Amino acid sequence: MRARLAITSSNIHTELREVVLKDKPASLLALSSKATVPVLQTAEGKVIDESLDIMLWALQQHDPNNWQHNLSDAQQHISQQLIENNDGEFKFYLDRYKYADRYPEHTELHYRQQGEKTLAKLESLLNNNGCLLGANWTIADIAVLPFIRQFAFVDKDWFDQSPYPAVRHWLDDFLESELFKRIMQKYPQWHEGDDATLFP
Protein backbone atom coordinates (compact mmCIF):
# COMPACT_ATOMS: atom_id res chain seq x y z
CA MET A 1 0.00 0.00 0.00
CA ARG A 2 2.65 2.56 0.94
CA ALA A 3 4.66 1.88 -2.23
CA ARG A 4 1.54 2.55 -4.30
CA LEU A 5 0.84 5.70 -2.30
CA ALA A 6 4.29 7.13 -3.02
CA ILE A 7 4.21 6.16 -6.70
CA THR A 8 0.78 7.77 -7.09
CA SER A 9 1.82 10.93 -5.25
CA SER A 10 4.93 11.18 -7.42
CA ASN A 11 2.88 11.02 -10.64
CA ILE A 12 5.08 8.22 -11.91
CA HIS A 13 3.42 5.69 -14.20
CA THR A 14 4.46 2.09 -13.80
CA GLU A 15 3.37 -1.20 -15.31
CA LEU A 16 1.39 -3.00 -12.62
CA ARG A 17 1.44 -6.77 -12.29
CA GLU A 18 -1.06 -7.80 -9.63
CA VAL A 19 0.22 -10.93 -7.86
CA VAL A 20 -1.68 -13.53 -5.89
CA LEU A 21 0.83 -14.78 -3.33
CA LYS A 22 -0.57 -18.33 -3.40
CA ASP A 23 0.09 -18.40 -7.15
CA LYS A 24 3.35 -16.51 -7.67
CA PRO A 25 4.40 -16.08 -11.29
CA ALA A 26 7.80 -17.39 -12.36
CA SER A 27 8.88 -13.88 -13.39
CA LEU A 28 8.47 -12.67 -9.79
CA LEU A 29 10.59 -15.53 -8.48
CA ALA A 30 13.23 -14.75 -11.10
CA LEU A 31 13.22 -11.05 -10.27
CA SER A 32 13.52 -11.25 -6.48
CA SER A 33 14.78 -14.10 -4.34
CA LYS A 34 12.54 -12.83 -1.53
CA ALA A 35 9.47 -13.63 -3.65
CA THR A 36 7.38 -11.09 -1.73
CA VAL A 37 5.58 -7.97 -2.86
CA PRO A 38 6.05 -5.20 -3.63
CA VAL A 39 8.88 -5.52 -6.12
CA LEU A 40 9.78 -2.74 -8.51
CA GLN A 41 12.07 -3.01 -11.52
CA THR A 42 13.22 0.36 -12.84
CA ALA A 43 13.67 1.23 -16.49
CA GLU A 44 17.40 0.73 -15.92
CA GLY A 45 16.82 -2.80 -14.66
CA LYS A 46 17.44 -2.15 -10.96
CA VAL A 47 15.31 -4.30 -8.67
CA ILE A 48 13.88 -2.76 -5.46
CA ASP A 49 12.04 -5.20 -3.21
CA GLU A 50 11.34 -3.25 -0.01
CA SER A 51 8.29 -0.99 0.19
CA LEU A 52 10.15 1.79 2.00
CA ASP A 53 12.93 1.74 -0.60
CA ILE A 54 10.31 1.97 -3.36
CA MET A 55 8.83 5.00 -1.59
CA LEU A 56 12.23 6.67 -1.41
CA TRP A 57 12.93 5.88 -5.06
CA ALA A 58 9.60 7.36 -6.17
CA LEU A 59 10.04 10.53 -4.11
CA GLN A 60 13.56 10.98 -5.45
CA GLN A 61 12.10 11.05 -8.96
CA HIS A 62 9.37 13.55 -8.15
CA ASP A 63 8.02 14.85 -4.86
CA PRO A 64 5.29 17.38 -5.72
CA ASN A 65 3.69 17.18 -2.25
CA ASN A 66 6.99 17.70 -0.42
CA TRP A 67 6.77 14.47 1.53
CA GLN A 68 10.53 14.16 1.70
CA HIS A 69 12.59 16.92 0.15
CA ASN A 70 11.70 19.90 2.34
CA LEU A 71 12.22 18.20 5.70
CA SER A 72 14.68 19.79 8.09
CA ASP A 73 17.49 17.70 9.57
CA ALA A 74 15.51 17.42 12.81
CA GLN A 75 12.38 16.32 10.95
CA GLN A 76 14.35 13.76 8.97
CA HIS A 77 15.73 12.34 12.21
CA ILE A 78 12.27 12.07 13.77
CA SER A 79 10.89 10.59 10.57
CA GLN A 80 13.57 7.91 10.53
CA GLN A 81 12.87 7.03 14.17
CA LEU A 82 9.13 6.78 13.56
CA ILE A 83 9.55 4.55 10.52
CA GLU A 84 12.12 2.32 12.24
CA ASN A 85 9.77 1.86 15.20
CA ASN A 86 6.85 1.18 12.87
CA ASP A 87 8.71 -1.36 10.76
CA GLY A 88 10.32 -2.98 13.79
CA GLU A 89 8.66 -3.12 17.20
CA PHE A 90 5.18 -1.99 16.13
CA LYS A 91 4.92 -4.39 13.19
CA PHE A 92 6.17 -7.22 15.45
CA TYR A 93 3.25 -6.71 17.82
CA LEU A 94 0.79 -5.85 15.05
CA ASP A 95 1.36 -9.24 13.42
CA ARG A 96 0.79 -10.98 16.75
CA TYR A 97 -2.28 -8.87 17.53
CA LYS A 98 -3.81 -9.70 14.15
CA TYR A 99 -3.05 -13.41 14.43
CA ALA A 100 -3.02 -13.96 18.19
CA ASP A 101 -4.10 -17.57 17.81
CA ARG A 102 -0.80 -18.28 16.03
CA TYR A 103 1.18 -16.78 18.93
CA PRO A 104 -0.25 -18.36 22.10
CA GLU A 105 2.72 -17.22 24.19
CA HIS A 106 0.64 -14.16 25.12
CA THR A 107 -2.95 -13.00 24.83
CA GLU A 108 -4.39 -10.75 22.13
CA LEU A 109 -4.79 -8.10 24.84
CA HIS A 110 -1.09 -8.26 25.63
CA TYR A 111 -0.14 -7.77 21.98
CA ARG A 112 -2.58 -4.87 21.63
CA GLN A 113 -1.19 -3.17 24.74
CA GLN A 114 2.33 -3.44 23.36
CA GLY A 115 1.14 -1.86 20.12
CA GLU A 116 -0.57 0.88 22.07
CA LYS A 117 2.83 2.17 23.15
CA THR A 118 3.31 3.34 19.58
CA LEU A 119 -0.22 4.75 19.39
CA ALA A 120 0.47 6.83 22.50
CA LYS A 121 3.62 8.30 20.92
CA LEU A 122 1.75 9.11 17.73
CA GLU A 123 -1.11 10.68 19.70
CA SER A 124 1.31 13.11 21.31
CA LEU A 125 2.85 14.13 17.99
CA LEU A 126 -0.52 14.48 16.30
CA ASN A 127 -1.89 16.63 19.13
CA ASN A 128 1.02 19.00 18.59
CA ASN A 129 1.06 19.06 14.81
CA GLY A 130 -2.02 17.60 13.16
CA CYS A 131 0.27 15.26 11.24
CA LEU A 132 3.39 13.54 12.51
CA LEU A 133 5.93 16.22 11.58
CA GLY A 134 3.77 19.28 10.98
CA ALA A 135 0.51 20.39 9.46
CA ASN A 136 0.80 18.20 6.35
CA TRP A 137 1.61 14.61 5.48
CA THR A 138 5.22 13.62 4.99
CA ILE A 139 6.88 10.31 4.23
CA ALA A 140 6.57 9.48 7.95
CA ASP A 141 2.77 9.69 7.85
CA ILE A 142 2.46 7.70 4.63
CA ALA A 143 4.92 5.03 5.77
CA VAL A 144 3.10 4.51 9.08
CA LEU A 145 -0.61 5.03 8.26
CA PRO A 146 -1.20 1.73 6.42
CA PHE A 147 -0.02 -0.17 9.51
CA ILE A 148 -2.21 1.89 11.83
CA ARG A 149 -5.10 1.03 9.52
CA GLN A 150 -4.37 -2.66 10.02
CA PHE A 151 -4.14 -2.21 13.80
CA ALA A 152 -7.43 -0.30 13.92
CA PHE A 153 -9.40 -2.94 12.04
CA VAL A 154 -8.35 -5.89 14.20
CA ASP A 155 -10.99 -4.72 16.69
CA LYS A 156 -12.65 -1.63 15.26
CA ASP A 157 -15.14 -1.33 18.13
CA TRP A 158 -12.27 -1.08 20.61
CA PHE A 159 -10.32 1.31 18.40
CA ASP A 160 -13.31 3.63 18.01
CA GLN A 161 -13.52 3.96 21.81
CA SER A 162 -9.78 4.01 22.46
CA PRO A 163 -8.05 6.99 24.13
CA TYR A 164 -6.38 8.08 20.88
CA PRO A 165 -8.74 10.62 19.25
CA ALA A 166 -5.96 12.35 17.31
CA VAL A 167 -4.83 9.03 15.84
CA ARG A 168 -8.43 8.23 14.85
CA HIS A 169 -8.89 11.61 13.18
CA TRP A 170 -5.56 11.26 11.35
CA LEU A 171 -6.50 7.78 10.14
CA ASP A 172 -10.00 8.91 9.10
CA ASP A 173 -8.54 11.75 7.02
CA PHE A 174 -6.30 9.22 5.30
CA LEU A 175 -9.11 6.74 4.61
CA GLU A 176 -11.31 9.50 3.19
CA SER A 177 -8.58 10.99 0.99
CA GLU A 178 -8.64 10.83 -2.79
CA LEU A 179 -5.14 9.40 -2.69
CA PHE A 180 -6.24 6.39 -0.63
CA LYS A 181 -9.28 5.83 -2.85
CA ARG A 182 -7.10 5.88 -5.97
CA ILE A 183 -4.71 3.22 -4.74
CA MET A 184 -7.47 0.93 -3.49
CA GLN A 185 -8.76 0.20 -6.99
CA LYS A 186 -8.89 -3.55 -7.58
CA TYR A 187 -6.94 -5.16 -10.40
CA PRO A 188 -7.17 -8.67 -11.87
CA GLN A 189 -4.40 -11.18 -11.28
CA TRP A 190 -1.59 -10.79 -13.79
CA HIS A 191 -0.58 -13.69 -16.01
CA GLU A 192 2.33 -13.98 -18.43
CA GLY A 193 1.34 -12.50 -21.78
CA ASP A 194 -1.35 -10.15 -20.42
CA ASP A 195 -1.59 -6.64 -21.81
CA ALA A 196 0.21 -4.02 -19.72
CA THR A 197 -1.79 -2.32 -16.96
CA LEU A 198 -0.59 1.18 -16.13
CA PHE A 199 -0.57 2.33 -12.51
CA PRO A 200 -1.84 4.74 -11.46
HELIX and SHEET records of a PDB file:
HELIX    1   1 ARG A    2  SER A    9  1                                   8    
HELIX    2   2 LEU A   21  ASP A   23  5                                   3    
HELIX    3   3 ALA A   26  LEU A   31  1                                   6    
HELIX    4   4 SER A   51  GLN A   61  1                                  11    
HELIX    5   5 ASP A   73  ASN A   85  1                                  13    
HELIX    6   6 ASN A   86  PHE A   90  3                                   5    
HELIX    7   7 LYS A   91  LYS A   98  1                                   8    
HELIX    8   8 ALA A  100  ARG A  102  5                                   3    
HELIX    9   9 GLU A  108  ASN A  129  1                                  22    
HELIX   10  10 ILE A  139  VAL A  154  1                                  16    
HELIX   11  11 LYS A  156  GLN A  161  1                                   6    
HELIX   12  12 PRO A  165  LEU A  175  1                                  11    
HELIX   13  13 GLU A  178  ILE A  183  1                                   6    
SHEET    1   A 2 THR A  14  LEU A  16  0                                        
SHEET    2   A 2 THR A 197  PHE A 199 -1                                        
SHEET    1   B 2 LEU A  40  GLN A  41  0                                        
SHEET    2   B 2 VAL A  47  ILE A  48 -1                                        
END                                                                             
